Amino acid sequence: MAKLTLNAEKRKVIADVFQNYWEENSKQNELHKQAIEDYNLLRKEAKEKITQVVRYHQPQNDVDTIRAMINKYGERNGGELYEDNCFYVERPIMKVDENGKEYESKDEVHVKFDIDNEFAYSYYRDELKSKGLDPDYKLKIEGDYSKRNPRYYDMESQVDKYLGFINSSNEDASVLKHRNEWENDFKLWVIGSSYCHNRQFQVDETTLNFFKMYDQAREEVKKTHEQMYSYVEEKMKKLRLGLKSYKYFDQAKELADKLGIPLNESVLNESSSMALSVYSPENLASLLEDKKVLSRDEKIAIARQQMAQSIN
């Protein structure tokens, strides 16, 4: 029976199998999911606490009075009200300058209940992947915006459109997207204009520290997403290097078996191309262990082998 020959497309399919397995079964994935769960719990508590803070400084009776005045005398004639999900809390503190002189300052936290792009990519990562979208597209350029290409911008547009950061005129307005869900999930009527930073509510140290923890939990969702991507991508760099040298599916299957990754011929489509084997499944399996990192000499050796095989 003829061996199944690999080509670029089949190697990509095989690589996806490895990547999905490493993502789903990694400690980093567990930490990411835990970070989302922790944020959700703190978000619920943060809604209660910020309501208490705002209503302490701006009692509901005052809000109702201003609303009655506006209804009677017109907009801004009886004061200003704004329904907001953005708040600043602060606590006065003393600091010391470079000359050793004390001065008054403040410790503040920006408390947000809406959603921004980068947080959404992390929070909805699994959902985006299930829709065939790439929530890691921005991480792939490693902060180097010179690497942006048409594929990058196309995925950015698709992801932002799905999440609701981009809308087109022909869309069904009745379909509530994630951005709007978050925008309308929690709001409080506050006295003042729409400028969030103009309203700073003083709180005690315990309350301020809670909101710092809430803010940190939000950042942790993004941080654990980045860590998971980095962890898996380091493995994928080695895997792609090895798969590029594999000629037959059996070699990839042997590697997968050694790593405990389910891989079946059924995931492949019928197509083929020639490529020469450089790395054995035994060696590549060893390289893909967490403790192993390719040295400069190893990378040079692989490149030289591939070049020599290609010339031959």
PyMOL commands that set and color helices and strands:
alter all, ss='L'
color gray80, all
select helices_A, chain A and resi 8-24+27-57+60-73+117-123+125-130+139-141+145-147+150-163+178-185+196-198+205-245+249-259+265-267+281-287+296-311
alter helices_A, ss='H'
color red, helices_A
select strands_A, chain A and resi 81-84+86-96+102-112+188-191+200-202
alter strands_A, ss='S'
color yellow, strands_A
deselect
rebuild
show_as cartoon
